[in-house]
Each structure stands twice: as C-alpha cells, then as structure tokens.
Amino acid sequence: MKGIAVIGAGSYGTALAIQLARRGTPVWLWGRDRDALAAMQDKRLNERYLPEAHFPVGLTATADLQLAVGAAEELLIAVPSHALRETLRRIEPLLRPEQGIACAMKGLEAGTGKLVHEVVADELGDARDLAVISGPTFAKELGLGLPTAVTVASANLAYAERIAHALHGDGFRAYTADDIVGVEVGGSVKNVLAIAVGIADGLGLGANTRAALITRGLAEIMRLGESLGAQPETLMGLSGLGDLVLTCTDNQSRNRRMGLLLAQGKSVDEATAEIRQVVEGVKVAPEVRRLAQRQQVSMPITETVCRVLTGELSAVEAVRALATRPAKHESD
C-alpha cells in the first residue's frame, strides 16, 4: 500500500498504526491534541497509552488531518463509537472517491443504536469500500507485537483481503469475512457482558459463575446477531466468542474492571474516573437493550447490567435477580 491514515491516536489506534508500520506500510497517525501528537512524533511513542511500544520507521504522528487524509491511500478509523459520526463529518470534505474506509471500533451509536456500517453509510454513502476490524485484541499486547488475531469483514471480500494483507504478519493474523453485521454485533455486546462478569468476580462468586455468565452471554449475542442476519459461525469466531472470552477474563479489559469496581460499591462515575479511559460497555448497554427490544430478543444479562448502570439495582441485587430467574430450556 502507498499508505494508511489511522484516525484516532488512542491506545487501539496507536497499536494498529504500529502494526501497519511494522509490516512496511507508511502510516500517518492522526489525533486532535496537537501538543500530544508533536510529543509522540518527537519521542517515537505514545507515552500516555502505550509507553512501552516504540514507533517503527514509517509511522508519522500528526495533528494535521488534511495532511494525513491527503497522503493516504486508505483510512483506518479507530475512535470510540460515540465519536464516529463527528469524525466522519470532519474527514468527508477531504476524502477522494477511491479511498476506502476501515473501522476499528466496538459499539453502537448513542441515541440511534446504529451499527458502525450504518453510521458510515449515513455520512459517506454506500458506494465507498468499507471494512470493519474486530477480534480479541488488547492494545498493549498488539503494540508490543505479541501474537494476535482479528477478523476483517467487508461486503467486498477483495477489500477485506487488502486491509488484512496490510496488517497480517509478525505474529499478527488477520482473517477475512463478509459478515459485517456479525463482526459488529459480537464486538459491541461483549463489552456489556464483561461488566456482568466483572461484577460477579468482584463479589467473589467463583469460576462456575464466570463460566455460566460467559456461556449465557454468548447465547444473548447469538440471539441478537441472528435476528439481525448475522452468520452463526461469525458469532462463534474471533469477533464473537473470542472477544467475549478475552474481555470477560482479563483485567486489561476496561469493561471487566468497571464491573469489579461496581462490585466494590463505587458509582459508574467513580469507576470511570479510576479507569481513566472510555468504557464502551457503559455507553453501549442502553443501545443494546433498545435494539434487543426492537428485535424482540431476550437478553436478561444485558438488561440486568443496564439496571445496575442506572442505579436501579446494586451489584448484589443484580446477581440475585439473575440467579432467581425461572428455569427454562437451554436453547431459550
């Protein structure tokens, strides 16, 4: 590739930019904070988010959006899902017709519940090549070059292969798929479920409870995804089951840590302040619940997490509510 502009200089955007540059693609990493980007360029690392992951040759940090978009052949957007629409509006006047868009964020748009590809279509139309990237990835491990695998999905499989090829190598495996909806649903819902598992672990409820919540959480992902036309094999793959297991079981997960802190009796605001980064599950939970209601899909774990986040239930009351639900067939 001639080059890729990575839009979003948080932990995940920086890690993806490092991987692309590691594979020999020229990369322009763009962020809003001019001073922070200048420091990154000077010190050759993102001290705030990935202080141990040094920038390879070929990675340029810049706060000049016109420069980044103008120099690149493709764009990879890695901003939080709630900032996607605003970001698209900023880049739209700078885009050339042939530039494709790859999106690496996990969530639904606040207020509308729209999936990532729907927001992109709203702002840029549906004629442009689009891919979504998701899977079990912690930014720190990706930035350090530890083995990682993701799914790159696009309706245009050739475009998915193009983006995957730019990422693939040096221990990083990029698989391709055509199921955009499945990849997006898995990446969105797992954040909500990780809060539930964090609550259970924070209350000391043991490995049996953790396994039950992950398994029944997967059932919720499957039901919602299939109601939207997702392929079951996608939901059982890297961007579904794989990401769910990762996010629910390791304390690098901000969503899991949110649950652990809620179990200690802290409020959502207190926990967010302690985590010091966006916790996607907090923002996406009400949108997942609304989407489930619209699709007439039962998602009791998601529903219970929403009630905890709004203060309707305490952590202990939430677990009790789930534990006392009526017995039913496992497939329901």
Backbone torsions as a table, in degrees:
resi	resn	phi	psi	omega
1	MET	NA	148.6	175.7
2	LYS	-69.6	-27.9	177.9
3	GLY	159.4	156.2	179.3
4	ILE	-129.9	134.6	171.3
5	ALA	-94.5	121.8	175.4
6	VAL	-96.9	115.2	-175.5
7	ILE	-97.6	106.5	-176.8
8	GLY	123.8	108.7	-174.4
9	ALA	-105.5	33.1	171.0
10	GLY	-77.1	-164.0	-175.8
11	SER	-64.7	-46.1	-175.6
12	TYR	-73.3	-42.8	177.6
13	GLY	-60.5	-42.6	178.1
14	THR	-63.1	-42.8	-179.7
15	ALA	-63.5	-42.1	177.8
16	LEU	-66.0	-39.1	177.4
17	ALA	-61.6	-41.1	177.9
18	ILE	-62.6	-43.4	-179.7
19	GLN	-64.9	-42.4	178.2
20	LEU	-61.8	-44.9	179.7
21	ALA	-67.6	-35.5	177.3
22	ARG	-59.3	-31.9	-178.9
23	ARG	-89.0	2.1	173.2
24	GLY	100.4	3.0	177.8
25	THR	-85.0	129.7	171.8
26	PRO	-62.0	133.6	-174.1
27	VAL	-131.9	136.3	170.7
28	TRP	-113.1	114.9	-179.4
29	LEU	-97.5	114.5	-174.9
30	TRP	-107.5	140.4	171.8
31	GLY	-145.9	170.2	-174.7
32	ARG	-78.0	-33.9	-170.5
33	ASP	-83.1	103.6	-174.6
34	ARG	-60.3	-42.2	-179.4
35	ASP	-66.1	-41.1	-179.8
36	ALA	-64.9	-40.8	-179.6
37	LEU	-68.8	-36.4	176.7
38	ALA	-63.9	-39.7	178.2
39	ALA	-65.9	-40.1	177.5
40	MET	-60.7	-45.3	-179.3
41	GLN	-64.5	-37.7	-178.2
42	ASP	-73.5	-43.7	-175.3
43	LYS	-90.9	-11.6	178.7
44	ARG	64.0	38.0	172.6
45	LEU	-167.5	161.2	176.9
46	ASN	-98.6	93.4	-172.4
47	GLU	-62.3	-32.5	-176.2
48	ARG	-73.0	-45.9	-171.4
49	TYR	-102.4	-36.8	-176.8
50	LEU	-136.0	68.3	-172.2
51	PRO	-67.9	-13.0	-178.7
52	GLU	-102.4	-3.0	-174.2
53	ALA	-107.2	101.1	-177.8
54	HIS	-78.2	147.4	-177.5
55	PHE	-73.2	132.8	172.9
56	PRO	-72.8	164.5	170.6
57	VAL	-59.5	138.9	179.7
58	GLY	100.5	-5.8	177.5
59	LEU	-103.4	120.9	179.1
60	THR	-114.5	122.4	175.3
61	ALA	-90.6	130.9	-176.3
62	THR	-149.6	148.8	172.4
63	ALA	-101.8	9.4	-179.8
64	ASP	-95.6	98.4	-175.7
65	LEU	-64.9	-40.6	179.9
66	GLN	-61.5	-41.1	177.7
67	LEU	-62.5	-48.3	-176.3
68	ALA	-62.1	-48.9	-178.4
69	VAL	-68.2	-40.8	-177.6
70	GLY	-66.6	-31.3	-176.9
71	ALA	-83.4	-20.5	-169.5
72	ALA	-92.4	153.9	173.9
73	GLU	-85.5	-36.5	178.9
74	GLU	-133.7	162.9	175.6
75	LEU	-118.2	140.0	172.5
76	LEU	-121.3	116.4	-175.8
77	ILE	-100.3	123.8	-177.2
78	ALA	-132.7	53.9	175.9
79	VAL	-102.3	162.5	174.2
80	PRO	-57.0	149.7	-174.3
81	SER	-59.1	-32.2	-178.6
82	HIS	-71.0	-15.5	179.6
83	ALA	-101.4	3.1	-173.5
84	LEU	-63.7	-48.3	-174.5
85	ARG	-62.9	-44.1	178.6
86	GLU	-62.1	-40.4	179.7
87	THR	-63.8	-43.4	178.5
88	LEU	-61.1	-37.9	179.4
89	ARG	-67.6	-30.5	178.2
90	ARG	-72.6	-37.4	-175.0
91	ILE	-88.8	-20.3	-173.9
92	GLU	-54.0	-44.6	-179.9
93	PRO	-66.3	-17.3	-176.0
94	LEU	-95.9	-10.8	-173.4
95	LEU	-75.5	145.2	169.6
96	ARG	-96.3	152.5	-175.3
97	PRO	-57.3	-32.6	-174.3
98	GLU	-84.4	-7.9	-177.4
99	GLN	-76.7	128.4	175.5
100	GLY	-90.0	167.6	-178.5
101	ILE	-126.2	126.5	170.0
102	ALA	-112.7	133.7	-176.9
103	CYS	-115.4	130.6	-180.0
104	ALA	-126.1	69.2	173.5
105	MET	-140.8	157.9	-172.9
106	LYS	-126.3	108.1	179.3
107	GLY	162.1	175.1	175.5
108	LEU	-112.6	150.8	-179.1
109	GLU	-68.0	130.2	178.4
110	ALA	-62.5	132.5	177.3
111	GLY	92.8	-32.6	-179.0
112	THR	-112.1	-24.4	-176.6
113	GLY	69.8	15.5	-177.1
114	LYS	-76.1	145.4	173.6
115	LEU	-74.3	163.8	-175.5
116	VAL	-55.8	-46.8	-175.8
117	HIS	-65.4	-27.4	178.4
118	GLU	-72.6	-38.9	177.2
119	VAL	-64.8	-43.0	178.6
120	VAL	-61.4	-43.0	179.2
121	ALA	-63.1	-38.4	177.6
122	ASP	-58.0	-44.3	-171.0
123	GLU	-91.2	-33.4	-173.8
124	LEU	-118.6	0.4	-175.4
125	GLY	80.8	178.4	-175.6
126	ASP	-112.2	13.3	-178.9
127	ALA	-88.3	-18.7	-175.4
128	ARG	-82.5	143.5	174.4
129	ASP	-58.8	134.9	-178.4
130	LEU	-138.1	136.4	172.9
131	ALA	-132.6	153.7	172.6
132	VAL	-121.3	141.5	-177.5
133	ILE	-118.8	126.5	179.3
134	SER	-156.1	163.2	-179.8
135	GLY	153.9	179.6	-177.3
136	PRO	-76.8	89.5	-173.8
137	THR	-135.4	119.9	166.0
138	PHE	-95.8	132.8	-173.8
139	ALA	-59.7	-39.6	-177.4
140	LYS	-60.0	-46.1	-178.3
141	GLU	-67.7	-39.4	177.0
142	LEU	-63.4	-44.1	-179.3
143	GLY	-63.0	-31.7	179.9
144	LEU	-84.0	-4.9	177.8
145	GLY	84.2	16.8	176.7
146	LEU	-72.2	151.5	-176.9
147	PRO	-54.6	132.4	-174.2
148	THR	-147.2	150.5	176.4
149	ALA	-137.7	140.1	178.3
150	VAL	-136.0	168.6	170.8
151	THR	-111.1	133.7	174.0
152	VAL	-112.6	114.7	-175.4
153	ALA	-114.9	139.6	176.7
154	SER	-155.7	148.9	172.5
155	ALA	-65.5	-25.5	174.8
156	ASN	-100.5	98.4	-174.1
157	LEU	-61.4	-30.8	178.0
158	ALA	-64.2	-36.2	177.8
159	TYR	-70.5	-40.2	175.6
160	ALA	-58.2	-42.4	179.6
161	GLU	-65.6	-34.0	179.6
162	ARG	-65.3	-47.2	179.1
163	ILE	-68.3	-41.4	179.3
164	ALA	-61.3	-40.7	-179.6
165	HIS	-62.0	-37.5	179.7
166	ALA	-66.4	-29.3	-177.4
167	LEU	-92.3	-29.3	-165.9
168	HIS	-73.0	132.2	174.7
169	GLY	131.6	166.8	-179.5
170	ASP	56.8	42.3	179.8
171	GLY	87.5	-7.4	179.1
172	PHE	-98.9	123.0	179.6
173	ARG	-109.9	127.2	179.1
174	ALA	-117.9	110.9	178.3
175	TYR	-93.9	154.3	-178.7
176	THR	-111.3	156.1	179.1
177	ALA	-157.3	166.0	176.3
178	ASP	-113.3	6.1	-175.8
179	ASP	-97.3	80.5	-179.1
180	ILE	-62.2	-43.8	-177.3
181	VAL	-61.5	-45.3	-179.7
182	GLY	-61.6	-43.2	179.1
183	VAL	-63.3	-41.0	-178.5
184	GLU	-70.8	-41.1	-178.9
185	VAL	-64.6	-46.6	179.5
186	GLY	-59.1	-44.0	-178.4
187	GLY	-68.9	-24.3	-179.1
188	SER	-85.7	-50.2	-171.2
189	VAL	-72.0	-32.5	-176.5
190	LYS	-60.0	-28.2	179.6
191	ASN	-65.8	-37.1	178.2
192	VAL	-67.3	-43.4	-177.6
193	LEU	-67.2	-32.3	178.1
194	ALA	-64.6	-31.5	175.4
195	ILE	-63.8	-41.9	179.0
196	ALA	-62.0	-45.0	179.9
197	VAL	-65.8	-39.4	177.0
198	GLY	-60.5	-40.0	177.3
199	ILE	-61.5	-47.4	-178.2
200	ALA	-62.9	-43.8	179.6
201	ASP	-68.2	-36.5	178.0
202	GLY	-64.7	-27.0	177.2
203	LEU	-88.6	0.0	177.5
204	GLY	72.0	34.9	-174.8
205	LEU	-84.6	-4.1	168.5
206	GLY	94.0	172.2	-175.5
207	ALA	-70.0	-32.2	178.8
208	ASN	-60.9	-44.9	179.9
209	THR	-64.8	-42.5	179.0
210	ARG	-58.4	-46.8	-179.3
211	ALA	-63.4	-39.5	-179.9
212	ALA	-65.3	-43.7	-179.6
213	LEU	-65.5	-39.9	178.3
214	ILE	-64.1	-43.6	-177.5
215	THR	-68.0	-45.9	179.2
216	ARG	-71.4	-28.8	173.2
217	GLY	-64.6	-40.4	176.0
218	LEU	-60.1	-38.3	177.7
219	ALA	-61.1	-37.5	177.4
220	GLU	-65.8	-43.2	176.9
221	ILE	-59.7	-43.9	-178.0
222	MET	-63.3	-44.6	-178.2
223	ARG	-63.8	-46.8	-178.8
224	LEU	-66.6	-45.8	-178.7
225	GLY	-60.0	-47.1	-178.2
226	GLU	-66.3	-30.7	177.5
227	SER	-67.5	-22.2	-180.0
228	LEU	-98.6	2.1	177.7
229	GLY	96.2	10.6	178.8
230	ALA	-71.7	155.2	179.0
231	GLN	-87.3	131.7	-178.5
232	PRO	-55.5	-37.4	-178.1
233	GLU	-65.9	-29.1	175.5
234	THR	-66.7	-43.7	-178.0
235	LEU	-69.5	-21.2	175.5
236	MET	-92.7	2.7	-175.5
237	GLY	-100.4	-157.1	-174.7
238	LEU	-58.6	-44.8	-174.3
239	SER	-81.5	-7.6	176.7
240	GLY	-109.1	-91.1	-179.0
241	LEU	-58.3	-43.7	-177.6
242	GLY	-59.3	-48.5	-179.0
243	ASP	-69.0	-34.4	178.2
244	LEU	-61.3	-48.4	-179.1
245	VAL	-61.5	-45.8	-179.3
246	LEU	-58.6	-50.7	-172.5
247	THR	-69.4	-28.5	-177.0
248	CYS	-85.2	-17.1	-167.3
249	THR	-119.1	-2.9	-177.1
250	ASP	-128.9	137.6	-175.8
251	ASN	-74.6	-1.0	168.4
252	GLN	-68.3	-20.1	-179.9
253	SER	-72.1	120.5	177.6
254	ARG	-64.6	-33.8	-179.3
255	ASN	-69.2	-43.4	175.5
256	ARG	-60.7	-44.0	179.8
257	ARG	-62.6	-35.6	175.0
258	MET	-57.6	-47.0	178.5
259	GLY	-61.7	-42.1	178.2
260	LEU	-59.9	-41.7	-179.2
261	LEU	-72.0	-36.4	175.7
262	LEU	-63.4	-36.5	178.2
263	ALA	-65.1	-24.0	176.8
264	GLN	-80.9	-2.8	179.7
265	GLY	94.3	6.3	179.0
266	LYS	-78.8	152.6	177.1
267	SER	-78.6	168.2	177.0
268	VAL	-59.9	-42.6	-179.4
269	ASP	-65.1	-42.5	179.2
270	GLU	-63.7	-42.5	-179.7
271	ALA	-66.8	-41.1	178.8
272	THR	-62.8	-41.1	178.8
273	ALA	-63.0	-36.5	179.6
274	GLU	-72.2	-37.5	-179.5
275	ILE	-73.3	-34.7	172.4
276	ARG	68.3	21.5	173.1
277	GLN	-146.4	166.4	177.2
278	VAL	-62.4	131.8	174.4
279	VAL	-106.1	98.6	-171.6
280	GLU	-58.5	-35.4	-177.2
281	GLY	-61.3	-32.3	178.6
282	VAL	-65.8	-42.5	-177.7
283	LYS	-75.4	-34.3	-172.2
284	VAL	-88.2	-20.1	-175.3
285	ALA	-53.7	-50.7	179.9
286	PRO	-64.8	-29.4	178.7
287	GLU	-72.6	-37.6	176.3
288	VAL	-64.2	-41.8	179.4
289	ARG	-62.7	-44.3	179.4
290	ARG	-63.6	-41.0	179.5
291	LEU	-63.9	-41.3	178.5
292	ALA	-63.1	-41.2	178.5
293	GLN	-64.6	-40.6	179.0
294	ARG	-64.3	-37.2	-179.2
295	GLN	-87.4	-1.0	-178.0
296	GLN	55.8	49.4	-179.1
297	VAL	-113.6	133.1	179.0
298	SER	-80.1	123.4	178.4
299	MET	-138.6	73.4	-173.3
300	PRO	-65.0	-33.5	179.1
301	ILE	-67.6	-45.4	177.5
302	THR	-59.3	-44.5	179.3
303	GLU	-59.2	-43.6	-178.6
304	THR	-66.8	-41.0	176.9
305	VAL	-60.2	-42.3	178.2
306	CYS	-58.3	-40.4	-178.9
307	ARG	-69.4	-30.9	174.9
308	VAL	-70.2	-43.8	-176.7
309	LEU	-64.9	-29.8	178.3
310	THR	-87.1	-3.8	-179.6
311	GLY	86.1	4.7	-179.7
312	GLU	-70.3	-33.7	179.1
313	LEU	-126.5	146.1	168.3
314	SER	-81.1	170.8	178.7
315	ALA	-60.4	-43.8	-179.7
316	VAL	-65.0	-42.9	179.0
317	GLU	-63.8	-34.2	179.3
318	ALA	-64.8	-45.3	179.1
319	VAL	-64.2	-40.7	178.7
320	ARG	-62.7	-40.0	-179.7
321	ALA	-62.8	-41.0	178.9
322	LEU	-70.8	-38.6	-176.3
323	ALA	-70.0	-24.4	-175.9
324	THR	-101.9	12.3	175.8
325	ARG	-66.8	149.7	-179.0
326	PRO	-61.1	150.0	176.1
327	ALA	-66.7	146.2	179.1
328	LYS	-154.4	172.7	177.2
329	HIS	-66.9	143.9	-175.2
330	GLU	-62.5	-27.7	-177.9
331	SER	-78.1	-8.6	-179.1
332	ASP	-86.7	NA	NA
